[in-house]
Amino acid sequence: MISWEPPQPQKMASELKRVVPRSKWPHFLQNLDIRRSFPKTYSILGIHSGKPNPAQSAIKNVRSMAETQSNCAVVANGLIKQFGRFAALRGVSGEFAAGGLYVILGDNGAGKTTLLRIIAGLSHLTRGNISVLGNRNIREVRGHIGYMAHPSLLYDEMGGMENLRYFAGLYEIAPRTSKGDSAKLTEERCREVITAVKLDPDLERPVGQYSQGMRQRMSLARALLNDPRLLLLDEPFSNVDARSAKEMAGLLAELRDKEKTLFVVTHQPALLESLADEFVWMEAGKIVKRSPALHTGPQ
């Protein structure tokens, strides 16, 4: 006769972490009933007694991790990214609550853009792990992430709406239906985002003739096409005049008010001093300080 041995408490917790996606932990734990499903295991583990139990501690730890994941837009643990012998990120860790506006600061080469690309799922980690929007598999949540790169990624010979229609089709923004209204939904969404960034959807001239401020706003419109929950902006104030920078800051304030999570890399943090929830300083691939106040940064 084959006897079945219940798994050790630590192994149970380990298997839970391995098999169940983190995004499903809260629901899984809420419906977990060891007494009903595994009465012998429940008894053997002594969970019914008042004594401290390893299984209880392990499950409590998993529940705590699940709550952290659900409340955070990004959770990073020991992120390392190497390009050959050069380490762009050297052990970046931190939790970033959903709905916040985080300003990422640092000199050129500090690892700011690399961090954004890791969060966006556009670059693979060398070591470490990251959870984005409650999921360690960024591919599964990529449709909820908007990324505004330092280069505009726009096609100069095309107009603003033409650019947006192209990217909307590329990202499959509108669902494809048999009734053929996909094109209509795409057009509506493109007009919605271009109006949101205070540009004229009927402007016909090519993007190559736009001012730098207009190009930046058009880049933001492209990043907003999928109505992202998480928005990553790399130098949105780059090479724009004071008026355009102020307009961009106003747009970011509107997005923050809509409870989107924003990560903004910039060398002009004063523009966001009244809006930011936290300033994050990076040096040589590491986060060296986090503070809600700009003036408390590293000297």
C-alpha positions in Angstrom: 0.0 0.0 0.0 1.4 3.4 -1.0 1.2 6.0 1.7 0.8 9.6 0.8 2.9 12.2 2.7 1.5 15.7 2.9 3.9 18.4 1.6 5.9 20.4 4.1 4.5 23.9 4.8 7.5 25.6 3.2 7.0 23.5 0.1 3.3 24.3 0.0 4.1 28.1 0.0 6.8 27.6 -2.6 4.5 25.7 -4.9 1.8 28.3 -4.5 4.3 31.0 -5.5 5.5 28.9 -8.5 2.2 27.7 -9.9 -0.3 30.6 -9.2 0.4 33.9 -11.0 0.8 36.7 -8.5 -2.1 38.7 -10.0 -4.4 35.8 -8.9 -3.0 35.3 -5.4 -5.6 37.5 -3.6 -8.5 35.6 -5.3 -6.8 32.2 -4.7 -6.1 32.8 -1.1 -9.6 34.1 -0.4 -11.0 30.9 -1.7 -8.4 28.6 -0.1 -9.9 26.3 2.5 -7.4 23.7 3.7 -9.8 22.2 6.3 -12.4 21.3 3.6 -10.0 20.3 0.8 -7.2 18.6 2.8 -8.5 17.7 6.3 -5.6 15.3 7.1 -3.1 17.9 6.0 -4.9 20.6 8.0 -4.8 18.4 11.1 -1.2 17.2 10.6 0.0 20.8 10.2 -1.7 21.8 13.4 -3.2 24.9 12.0 -6.2 24.4 14.3 -4.0 24.8 17.4 -3.0 28.1 18.9 0.7 27.3 18.5 2.8 29.2 16.0 2.9 27.2 12.8 5.2 27.4 9.8 2.4 26.9 7.3 0.4 29.8 8.8 3.5 32.0 8.5 4.2 31.0 4.9 0.6 31.6 3.8 0.6 34.9 5.7 3.8 35.9 3.8 2.2 35.0 0.5 -0.9 37.0 1.4 1.2 40.0 2.3 3.1 39.8 -1.0 -0.2 39.6 -2.9 -1.5 42.7 -1.2 1.8 44.5 -2.0 1.5 43.5 -5.6 -2.2 44.6 -5.9 -1.4 48.0 -4.4 1.7 48.7 -6.5 2.1 49.6 -10.1 5.7 48.4 -10.1 7.7 46.2 -7.7 11.4 45.8 -8.5 13.7 43.4 -6.8 17.5 43.5 -7.5 17.2 44.6 -11.1 20.5 44.1 -13.0 20.9 44.9 -16.7 24.2 44.4 -18.4 25.4 45.3 -21.9 28.5 43.2 -22.2 30.7 44.2 -19.3 28.8 47.4 -18.7 26.1 47.3 -16.0 23.4 49.8 -16.8 21.4 48.7 -13.7 23.1 47.5 -10.6 20.6 46.1 -8.2 17.6 48.4 -8.5 14.8 47.6 -6.0 11.7 49.5 -4.9 7.9 49.5 -4.7 5.9 52.2 -6.5 2.3 52.6 -5.6 -0.4 52.8 -8.3 -1.7 56.2 -9.1 1.5 58.1 -8.3 3.6 60.4 -10.4 7.3 59.5 -10.1 10.1 61.8 -11.4 13.3 59.9 -12.2 16.4 62.0 -12.0 20.1 61.5 -12.6 23.0 62.3 -14.9 23.3 60.8 -18.4 24.2 57.1 -18.1 22.6 56.8 -14.6 20.2 54.1 -15.9 17.0 56.1 -16.2 16.0 55.1 -19.7 17.1 51.5 -19.2 14.8 51.3 -16.1 11.9 52.6 -18.2 12.5 50.1 -20.9 12.7 47.2 -18.4 9.3 48.3 -16.9 7.8 48.6 -20.4 9.0 45.1 -21.3 11.2 46.4 -24.1 14.4 45.1 -22.6 15.2 41.8 -20.8 16.8 41.7 -17.4 20.1 40.1 -16.8 19.1 39.2 -13.2 16.4 40.2 -10.7 12.6 40.2 -11.1 10.0 42.8 -11.6 6.2 42.9 -11.3 4.3 45.4 -13.4 0.6 46.1 -12.7 0.5 43.0 -10.5 2.0 40.6 -13.1 5.6 39.3 -13.4 4.9 38.5 -17.1 5.0 42.0 -18.6 3.7 40.7 -21.9 0.4 40.0 -20.3 -0.1 43.6 -19.3 1.8 45.4 -22.1 -1.6 46.5 -23.5 -2.0 48.6 -20.4 1.4 50.4 -20.7 2.0 53.5 -22.7 5.6 54.4 -23.6 6.8 57.8 -24.8 10.4 57.4 -26.0 13.0 60.1 -26.1 13.0 59.9 -29.9 9.5 60.8 -31.1 9.1 57.6 -33.2 6.7 59.6 -35.5 6.9 59.6 -39.3 7.8 63.1 -40.4 6.3 62.7 -43.9 2.8 61.8 -42.4 0.3 64.0 -40.7 -0.6 63.8 -37.1 -3.8 61.8 -37.6 -2.1 59.6 -40.2 0.6 58.7 -37.6 -2.0 57.9 -35.0 -4.1 55.8 -37.4 -1.0 53.8 -38.3 0.0 53.1 -34.7 -3.6 52.4 -33.7 -3.7 49.7 -36.4 -0.3 48.4 -35.3 -1.4 48.1 -31.7 -4.9 46.9 -32.7 -6.5 49.6 -30.6 -10.0 49.0 -32.0 -11.4 45.5 -31.9 -11.9 43.8 -35.2 -15.6 43.0 -35.8 -17.5 41.5 -38.6 -19.6 44.6 -38.9 -16.7 46.5 -40.2 -16.8 49.3 -37.6 -13.1 48.9 -36.6 -12.1 51.8 -38.8 -14.7 54.0 -37.2 -13.6 53.1 -33.6 -10.0 53.7 -34.6 -10.8 57.1 -36.0 -12.8 58.1 -32.9 -9.9 57.0 -30.6 -7.3 58.9 -32.6 -9.4 62.1 -32.6 -10.0 61.7 -28.8 -6.3 61.5 -27.9 -5.1 64.2 -30.3 -7.7 66.5 -28.9 -6.7 65.5 -25.4 -3.2 66.8 -26.0 -4.6 70.1 -27.4 -3.8 69.5 -31.1 -6.1 70.0 -34.1 -7.1 66.6 -35.5 -7.8 68.3 -38.9 -4.3 69.8 -39.2 -3.1 68.4 -42.5 0.6 69.4 -42.6 3.2 66.7 -42.0 4.7 66.1 -38.6 8.1 67.1 -40.0 6.8 70.7 -40.1 5.6 70.7 -36.4 7.3 72.7 -33.7 9.2 70.6 -31.1 6.5 71.3 -28.6 3.8 70.0 -31.0 5.9 66.9 -31.8 6.2 66.1 -28.1 2.5 66.4 -27.6 1.9 64.2 -30.6 4.3 61.6 -29.1 2.2 61.7 -26.0 -1.0 61.2 -28.0 0.6 58.1 -29.5 1.4 56.8 -26.1 -2.2 57.3 -24.9 -3.8 55.4 -27.8 -4.3 52.3 -25.7 -5.7 54.2 -22.7 -2.8 52.9 -20.5 -2.9 52.5 -16.7 0.8 53.0 -16.6 2.6 55.7 -18.6 6.3 55.9 -19.0 7.7 59.2 -20.4 11.3 59.7 -21.4 12.3 63.4 -21.5 8.9 64.9 -22.4 10.2 68.4 -21.9 13.3 67.9 -24.2 14.1 70.8 -26.5 10.9 72.7 -26.0 10.3 76.3 -25.0 9.0 77.4 -21.7 5.4 77.7 -22.9 5.4 74.2 -24.5 7.0 72.8 -21.3 4.2 74.4 -19.2 1.6 73.0 -21.6 3.1 69.5 -21.3 3.2 69.7 -17.5 -0.5 70.6 -17.6 -1.3 67.5 -19.7 0.6 65.3 -17.2 -1.4 66.9 -14.3 -4.6 65.9 -16.1 -3.4 62.3 -16.6 -2.5 62.1 -12.9 -5.9 63.3 -12.0 -7.3 60.4 -13.9 -5.4 58.1 -11.5 -2.9 56.9 -14.0 0.6 55.9 -12.8 3.3 58.0 -14.4 7.1 57.6 -14.5 8.8 60.7 -15.9 12.5 60.9 -16.8 13.5 64.5 -17.0 16.4 67.0 -16.4 13.8 69.7 -15.6 12.2 68.4 -12.4 11.1 71.9 -11.2 8.3 71.7 -13.8 6.7 68.8 -11.9 7.6 69.9 -8.3 3.9 70.6 -7.4 2.7 67.5 -9.1 5.1 64.7 -8.2 4.4 62.2 -5.5 8.0 61.3 -5.3 11.4 62.2 -6.8 13.7 59.3 -7.4 17.5 59.9 -7.9 19.6 57.4 -9.8 23.4 57.2 -9.9 25.5 54.6 -11.8 22.6 52.2 -12.2 21.3 52.4 -8.7 18.5 54.3 -6.9 20.3 56.3 -4.3 17.5 58.3 -2.8 13.7 58.7 -2.9 11.9 61.8 -1.5 8.6 63.6 -1.8 10.5 66.9 -1.9 12.8 67.9 -4.7 15.2 70.1 -2.7 16.2 67.1 -0.4 18.0 65.3 -3.2 21.7 64.2 -3.2 24.2 67.0 -3.0 
